[in-house]
Amino acid sequence: MDFLWFIIIGAVAGWLAGTLMKGGGFGLLGDIIVGILGGIVGGWIAREVGIGGEGLIGHLLIATGGAIVLILLVRMIKKA
């Protein structure tokens, strides 16, 4: 069941990040991948800064923030 929540949070976080970054999302599979990778990046950043997400909303916010950072990095690399 935890794996299912991981996928759901990843999909929602990826979609939110794509929408907030004016990209409109990346399709279901793309949103899941961006959200999962964003969750990893966001979790790492949150640990380094010393903050943690409690509950569903906290995990979703951290994953979305990480996905936004990931999208920004990809856009910077594509421009270079």
N, C-alpha and C positions, 0 to 999 in steps of 0.2 A: 504494500500500500504506500510506503514511503516513496518508492520509485515513481508511482503514479503521480503523487503530489509534486515530486521533483519535475516531472515532465509538464504538468499543468502550470506550475509557477514559472517554469522556463518559457512556455508558450506565451503566457500573459505578459511576462517581463519583456520578452523579445518584441511582442506586438506594441506594448507601451513605448518602448525605446524607439522603435521604428516610427511610430506616430509622432512622438515628441521631437524627433530629429527630422521631421518633415519628409520622411522617406515612405511613409504609408505602409510599413511592414514589409516582410520578405516572403510572404506565403506561410502556410502552417509549418512546414518542415524547417524553413529558414528561420522563422520566429523561435521555434523550439531550440534550434542550434545556437542562435544568438543569445537567447535567454539563458540557456545552460552555461555557455561560456561566460556570459555576463555575470551569472551567479558565482562562478569561480573567481572571476576578476573582482567583483564587488565584495565577495567574502574575504579575499586577500587584503583588499584596500581597507575594509572595515576593521580587520584584525590589526593591521599596521597602525591605523589611526586610534584604535582602542574603543571602537563602538561595536555594538552587536545588535542584531535584529531579533526581537522576541516575537514569536507567533507568526502567523501567516502574512500579515501586513508588513512586518519588519523584514521578513525574508523576501517578500515581493519588492519592497523598496530598495533593498540592497542589490538584488538581482537586476532590477531596472537601472539603477545607477551604474552598475558594472557594465551592463549592455550598452548604455550610452557612452561610457568611456571607450568600450571596444569599438563602437561604430565611429567615434571620433578618430581613434587610432587608424582604423582601416581607411577612412577618408583622407587622412594626412598622408598615408603611405601611397594611396592611389594617385594623389596630386604630385607627389615627388618624382 
